[in-house]
Amino acid sequence: MKWRFNDEKYDKLPDEHLDQLKTLDASASEFLWDFISNTGLHTNFPFKRDFFRTIDNIKSNSINNHDIKKWLYQRALPFDKPVYLSWQPGDAMVVPWKLFIKYFDSFYYSGSDDLTIIDHSLNWALFFHHDNEIYFGTNDKFIPSKTVDNVDFE
């Protein structure tokens, strides 16, 4: 997966940001994949029925990347929160939420990727679906952050 982040043909992240991306080895990636599967998170599309109190979504092909970053920011997760990304059984990593927002289009290729993002609590999840839709499910009382206008995503 390094090509997503260090190949100029795709995206070349600064070294200070690359150092914060923690690729999980095959065993840990498989464990994360199994954990997501065993919870039944995606039993129904996009999430298991009644798993989350609130589900919000956005079409990624109908708006620009800046608006997607705003939508992600409005999930009101702490910027320094480590989040777990899982594409498939052998591909997973841990990244700070802020870096995911900043470079989301390097982590997710609309039209080809399915990507699940969780934290250790499983009180929320994001599902980036290959059909250009992004879903956010949460059990917390969800109110989108309104301070997005003061944030620089670039």
C-alpha atoms as an extended CHARMM CRD file, in Angstrom:
* protein
*
       154  EXT
         1         1  MET       CA              0.0000000000        0.0000000000        0.0000000000  PROA      1               0.0000000000
         2         2  LYS       CA              3.0250000000        2.2770000000        0.1100000000  PROA      2               0.0000000000
         3         3  TRP       CA              2.3440000000        3.3920000000       -3.4670000000  PROA      3               0.0000000000
         4         4  ARG       CA             -0.6970000000        5.3250000000       -2.2090000000  PROA      4               0.0000000000
         5         5  PHE       CA              1.4960000000        7.5970000000       -0.1140000000  PROA      5               0.0000000000
         6         6  ASN       CA              5.0050000000        7.7550000000       -1.5650000000  PROA      6               0.0000000000
         7         7  ASP       CA              4.5860000000        7.4440000000       -5.3360000000  PROA      7               0.0000000000
         8         8  GLU       CA              4.2960000000       10.8210000000       -7.0550000000  PROA      8               0.0000000000
         9         9  LYS       CA              1.9970000000        9.2200000000       -9.6260000000  PROA      9               0.0000000000
        10        10  TYR       CA             -0.5920000000        8.8610000000       -6.8470000000  PROA      10              0.0000000000
        11        11  ASP       CA              0.3140000000       11.0020000000       -3.8470000000  PROA      11              0.0000000000
        12        12  LYS       CA              3.5580000000       11.9550000000       -2.1510000000  PROA      12              0.0000000000
        13        13  LEU       CA              3.0240000000       12.6890000000        1.5270000000  PROA      13              0.0000000000
        14        14  PRO       CA              5.6200000000       14.6360000000        3.5140000000  PROA      14              0.0000000000
        15        15  ASP       CA              7.9470000000       12.4570000000        5.6090000000  PROA      15              0.0000000000
        16        16  GLU       CA              6.5510000000       13.9480000000        8.8340000000  PROA      16              0.0000000000
        17        17  HSD       CA              3.1200000000       12.6090000000        7.8730000000  PROA      17              0.0000000000
        18        18  LEU       CA              4.3700000000        9.2960000000        6.4820000000  PROA      18              0.0000000000
        19        19  ASP       CA              5.9950000000        8.6420000000        9.8600000000  PROA      19              0.0000000000
        20        20  GLN       CA              2.5510000000        8.7980000000       11.4990000000  PROA      20              0.0000000000
        21        21  LEU       CA              1.0370000000        6.0880000000        9.2670000000  PROA      21              0.0000000000
        22        22  LYS       CA              1.3390000000        2.7160000000       10.9910000000  PROA      22              0.0000000000
        23        23  THR       CA              0.8200000000       -0.2020000000        8.6410000000  PROA      23              0.0000000000
        24        24  LEU       CA             -0.4010000000       -3.3110000000       10.4320000000  PROA      24              0.0000000000
        25        25  ASP       CA              1.3850000000       -6.5720000000        9.6990000000  PROA      25              0.0000000000
        26        26  ALA       CA             -0.5170000000       -9.4860000000        8.1400000000  PROA      26              0.0000000000
        27        27  SER       CA             -1.5050000000      -10.9910000000       11.4920000000  PROA      27              0.0000000000
        28        28  ALA       CA             -2.8120000000       -7.7080000000       12.9340000000  PROA      28              0.0000000000
        29        29  SER       CA             -4.5940000000       -6.8630000000        9.6710000000  PROA      29              0.0000000000
        30        30  GLU       CA             -6.3050000000      -10.2540000000        9.7070000000  PROA      30              0.0000000000
        31        31  PHE       CA             -7.2600000000       -9.7600000000       13.3720000000  PROA      31              0.0000000000
        32        32  LEU       CA             -8.8650000000       -6.3780000000       12.5650000000  PROA      32              0.0000000000
        33        33  TRP       CA            -10.7050000000       -7.8280000000        9.5660000000  PROA      33              0.0000000000
        34        34  ASP       CA            -11.9940000000      -10.7310000000       11.6820000000  PROA      34              0.0000000000
        35        35  PHE       CA            -13.0280000000       -8.3650000000       14.4870000000  PROA      35              0.0000000000
        36        36  ILE       CA            -15.0880000000       -6.2670000000       12.0660000000  PROA      36              0.0000000000
        37        37  SER       CA            -16.5840000000       -9.4130000000       10.5110000000  PROA      37              0.0000000000
        38        38  ASN       CA            -17.3300000000      -11.0890000000       13.8500000000  PROA      38              0.0000000000
        39        39  THR       CA            -19.1950000000       -8.0300000000       15.1430000000  PROA      39              0.0000000000
        40        40  GLY       CA            -21.4520000000       -8.2880000000       12.1150000000  PROA      40              0.0000000000
        41        41  LEU       CA            -20.8010000000       -4.6190000000       11.3940000000  PROA      41              0.0000000000
        42        42  HSD       CA            -21.6420000000       -4.9480000000        7.6830000000  PROA      42              0.0000000000
        43        43  THR       CA            -24.2350000000       -7.7300000000        7.9530000000  PROA      43              0.0000000000
        44        44  ASN       CA            -26.7540000000       -5.3380000000        6.4060000000  PROA      44              0.0000000000
        45        45  PHE       CA            -25.7490000000       -2.5060000000        4.1230000000  PROA      45              0.0000000000
        46        46  PRO       CA            -24.0490000000       -0.3270000000        5.1750000000  PROA      46              0.0000000000
        47        47  PHE       CA            -24.2070000000       -1.4440000000        8.8120000000  PROA      47              0.0000000000
        48        48  LYS       CA            -25.9120000000       -4.2130000000       10.7500000000  PROA      48              0.0000000000
        49        49  ARG       CA            -29.5060000000       -3.2430000000       11.5380000000  PROA      49              0.0000000000
        50        50  ASP       CA            -29.7950000000       -1.4800000000       14.9210000000  PROA      50              0.0000000000
        51        51  PHE       CA            -26.0170000000       -1.5460000000       15.4320000000  PROA      51              0.0000000000
        52        52  PHE       CA            -25.9460000000        2.2680000000       15.4440000000  PROA      52              0.0000000000
        53        53  ARG       CA            -28.5500000000        4.7930000000       16.5920000000  PROA      53              0.0000000000
        54        54  THR       CA            -27.6420000000        7.2910000000       13.8900000000  PROA      54              0.0000000000
        55        55  ILE       CA            -26.4440000000        6.7800000000       10.3200000000  PROA      55              0.0000000000
        56        56  ASP       CA            -25.4360000000        9.6900000000        8.1180000000  PROA      56              0.0000000000
        57        57  ASN       CA            -24.1120000000        9.5070000000        4.5700000000  PROA      57              0.0000000000
        58        58  ILE       CA            -22.7180000000       11.5330000000        1.7110000000  PROA      58              0.0000000000
        59        59  LYS       CA            -22.1790000000       10.7940000000       -1.9810000000  PROA      59              0.0000000000
        60        60  SER       CA            -18.5040000000       11.2320000000       -2.7120000000  PROA      60              0.0000000000
        61        61  ASN       CA            -18.9060000000       11.7160000000       -6.4560000000  PROA      61              0.0000000000
        62        62  SER       CA            -21.4020000000       14.5810000000       -6.2260000000  PROA      62              0.0000000000
        63        63  ILE       CA            -19.2430000000       17.0520000000       -4.2630000000  PROA      63              0.0000000000
        64        64  ASN       CA            -15.6310000000       18.1880000000       -4.2380000000  PROA      64              0.0000000000
        65        65  ASN       CA            -12.8860000000       16.8960000000       -1.9450000000  PROA      65              0.0000000000
        66        66  HSD       CA            -12.9620000000       19.9960000000        0.2570000000  PROA      66              0.0000000000
        67        67  ASP       CA            -16.6440000000       19.3680000000        1.0400000000  PROA      67              0.0000000000
        68        68  ILE       CA            -15.9190000000       15.7290000000        1.8540000000  PROA      68              0.0000000000
        69        69  LYS       CA            -13.1790000000       16.8610000000        4.2480000000  PROA      69              0.0000000000
        70        70  LYS       CA            -15.6660000000       19.2290000000        5.8730000000  PROA      70              0.0000000000
        71        71  TRP       CA            -18.1800000000       16.3930000000        6.2260000000  PROA      71              0.0000000000
        72        72  LEU       CA            -15.5300000000       14.1610000000        7.8060000000  PROA      72              0.0000000000
        73        73  TYR       CA            -14.4710000000       16.9370000000       10.1730000000  PROA      73              0.0000000000
        74        74  GLN       CA            -18.0890000000       17.4110000000       11.2180000000  PROA      74              0.0000000000
        75        75  ARG       CA            -18.0810000000       13.8730000000       12.6680000000  PROA      75              0.0000000000
        76        76  ALA       CA            -16.5070000000       15.7110000000       15.6550000000  PROA      76              0.0000000000
        77        77  LEU       CA            -13.8030000000       13.1340000000       16.3780000000  PROA      77              0.0000000000
        78        78  PRO       CA            -10.6620000000       14.4100000000       18.1310000000  PROA      78              0.0000000000
        79        79  PHE       CA             -7.9240000000       15.1940000000       15.5960000000  PROA      79              0.0000000000
        80        80  ASP       CA             -5.3290000000       13.1390000000       17.4620000000  PROA      80              0.0000000000
        81        81  LYS       CA             -7.5900000000       10.0670000000       17.8010000000  PROA      81              0.0000000000
        82        82  PRO       CA             -5.9470000000        6.9750000000       16.3070000000  PROA      82              0.0000000000
        83        83  VAL       CA             -8.3270000000        5.2670000000       13.8890000000  PROA      83              0.0000000000
        84        84  TYR       CA             -8.0930000000        1.7910000000       12.3800000000  PROA      84              0.0000000000
        85        85  LEU       CA             -8.4600000000        1.4520000000        8.6220000000  PROA      85              0.0000000000
        86        86  SER       CA             -9.2990000000       -1.8970000000        7.0500000000  PROA      86              0.0000000000
        87        87  TRP       CA             -9.5400000000       -2.5060000000        3.3100000000  PROA      87              0.0000000000
        88        88  GLN       CA             -9.2870000000       -6.3010000000        3.2320000000  PROA      88              0.0000000000
        89        89  PRO       CA             -7.8670000000       -9.1300000000        5.3470000000  PROA      89              0.0000000000
        90        90  GLY       CA             -4.2230000000       -8.3030000000        4.5970000000  PROA      90              0.0000000000
        91        91  ASP       CA             -4.3980000000       -4.5090000000        4.3510000000  PROA      91              0.0000000000
        92        92  ALA       CA             -4.9030000000       -2.3290000000        7.4210000000  PROA      92              0.0000000000
        93        93  MET       CA             -3.2770000000        0.5720000000        9.2320000000  PROA      93              0.0000000000
        94        94  VAL       CA             -3.6090000000        2.9800000000       12.1350000000  PROA      94              0.0000000000
        95        95  VAL       CA             -3.5100000000        6.7310000000       11.4760000000  PROA      95              0.0000000000
        96        96  PRO       CA             -4.4070000000        9.9010000000       13.3620000000  PROA      96              0.0000000000
        97        97  TRP       CA             -7.8820000000       11.1060000000       12.4250000000  PROA      97              0.0000000000
        98        98  LYS       CA             -6.5210000000       14.4880000000       11.3070000000  PROA      98              0.0000000000
        99        99  LEU       CA             -4.2160000000       12.8680000000        8.7490000000  PROA      99              0.0000000000
       100       100  PHE       CA             -7.0180000000       10.7100000000        7.4640000000  PROA      100             0.0000000000
       101       101  ILE       CA             -9.1420000000       13.8090000000        6.8470000000  PROA      101             0.0000000000
       102       102  LYS       CA             -6.2660000000       15.6840000000        5.2080000000  PROA      102             0.0000000000
       103       103  TYR       CA             -5.3930000000       12.8280000000        2.8330000000  PROA      103             0.0000000000
       104       104  PHE       CA             -8.6560000000       10.8820000000        2.6710000000  PROA      104             0.0000000000
       105       105  ASP       CA             -8.4330000000       10.6890000000       -1.1320000000  PROA      105             0.0000000000
       106       106  SER       CA             -5.1080000000        8.8360000000       -0.7980000000  PROA      106             0.0000000000
       107       107  PHE       CA             -6.6620000000        6.2990000000        1.5670000000  PROA      107             0.0000000000
       108       108  TYR       CA             -9.8690000000        5.8590000000       -0.4190000000  PROA      108             0.0000000000
       109       109  TYR       CA            -10.1800000000        5.6040000000       -4.1750000000  PROA      109             0.0000000000
       110       110  SER       CA            -13.7980000000        6.2170000000       -5.0380000000  PROA      110             0.0000000000
       111       111  GLY       CA            -15.1060000000        3.6400000000       -7.4730000000  PROA      111             0.0000000000
       112       112  SER       CA            -12.7020000000        0.8720000000       -6.4650000000  PROA      112             0.0000000000
       113       113  ASP       CA            -12.1280000000        0.7770000000       -2.6880000000  PROA      113             0.0000000000
       114       114  ASP       CA            -14.2260000000       -0.4150000000        0.1960000000  PROA      114             0.0000000000
       115       115  LEU       CA            -12.7950000000        0.9060000000        3.4440000000  PROA      115             0.0000000000
       116       116  THR       CA            -13.9990000000        0.5020000000        7.0250000000  PROA      116             0.0000000000
       117       117  ILE       CA            -12.7470000000        2.8570000000        9.7260000000  PROA      117             0.0000000000
       118       118  ILE       CA            -13.3080000000        2.2740000000       13.4490000000  PROA      118             0.0000000000
       119       119  ASP       CA            -11.7110000000        3.0770000000       16.7670000000  PROA      119             0.0000000000
       120       120  HSD       CA            -11.2370000000        0.7510000000       19.7290000000  PROA      120             0.0000000000
       121       121  SER       CA            -14.7000000000        1.5460000000       21.1710000000  PROA      121             0.0000000000
       122       122  LEU       CA            -16.7510000000        0.5630000000       18.0990000000  PROA      122             0.0000000000
       123       123  ASN       CA            -19.2210000000        3.3000000000       19.1480000000  PROA      123             0.0000000000
       124       124  TRP       CA            -18.9060000000        4.6430000000       15.6250000000  PROA      124             0.0000000000
       125       125  ALA       CA            -17.7240000000        3.5130000000       12.2060000000  PROA      125             0.0000000000
       126       126  LEU       CA            -17.1930000000        4.9280000000        8.7660000000  PROA      126             0.0000000000
       127       127  PHE       CA            -17.7490000000        2.8680000000        5.6550000000  PROA      127             0.0000000000
       128       128  PHE       CA            -16.3820000000        4.1340000000        2.3720000000  PROA      128             0.0000000000
       129       129  HSD       CA            -18.2130000000        2.1440000000       -0.2840000000  PROA      129             0.0000000000
       130       130  HSD       CA            -16.8610000000        1.6220000000       -3.8050000000  PROA      130             0.0000000000
       131       131  ASP       CA            -20.1020000000        3.0310000000       -5.2560000000  PROA      131             0.0000000000
       132       132  ASN       CA            -19.0790000000        6.5490000000       -4.2080000000  PROA      132             0.0000000000
       133       133  GLU       CA            -20.9170000000        6.6440000000       -0.9010000000  PROA      133             0.0000000000
       134       134  ILE       CA            -19.5650000000        7.2780000000        2.5740000000  PROA      134             0.0000000000
       135       135  TYR       CA            -21.5530000000        6.2060000000        5.6430000000  PROA      135             0.0000000000
       136       136  PHE       CA            -21.0570000000        7.2080000000        9.2540000000  PROA      136             0.0000000000
       137       137  GLY       CA            -22.7730000000        5.2770000000       12.0350000000  PROA      137             0.0000000000
       138       138  THR       CA            -22.6650000000        6.1720000000       15.7110000000  PROA      138             0.0000000000
       139       139  ASN       CA            -24.2430000000        5.2990000000       19.0310000000  PROA      139             0.0000000000
       140       140  ASP       CA            -23.3020000000        8.6180000000       20.5560000000  PROA      140             0.0000000000
       141       141  LYS       CA            -25.6350000000       11.5770000000       20.3860000000  PROA      141             0.0000000000
       142       142  PHE       CA            -24.5030000000       12.9680000000       17.0550000000  PROA      142             0.0000000000
       143       143  ILE       CA            -24.5220000000       16.6570000000       16.2970000000  PROA      143             0.0000000000
       144       144  PRO       CA            -22.2860000000       17.6590000000       13.3740000000  PROA      144             0.0000000000
       145       145  SER       CA            -19.5880000000       20.1420000000       14.3350000000  PROA      145             0.0000000000
       146       146  LYS       CA            -20.3860000000       23.7010000000       13.2500000000  PROA      146             0.0000000000
       147       147  THR       CA            -16.8480000000       25.0770000000       13.6100000000  PROA      147             0.0000000000
       148       148  VAL       CA            -15.7400000000       23.7220000000       10.2590000000  PROA      148             0.0000000000
       149       149  ASP       CA            -15.3150000000       27.1590000000        8.6890000000  PROA      149             0.0000000000
       150       150  ASN       CA            -12.2980000000       27.8700000000       10.9010000000  PROA      150             0.0000000000
       151       151  VAL       CA            -10.4030000000       24.7260000000        9.9420000000  PROA      151             0.0000000000
       152       152  ASP       CA             -7.7540000000       24.5290000000        7.2490000000  PROA      152             0.0000000000
       153       153  PHE       CA             -7.8910000000       21.1030000000        5.5860000000  PROA      153             0.0000000000
       154       154  GLU       CA             -5.0490000000       21.7310000000        3.1780000000  PROA      154             0.0000000000
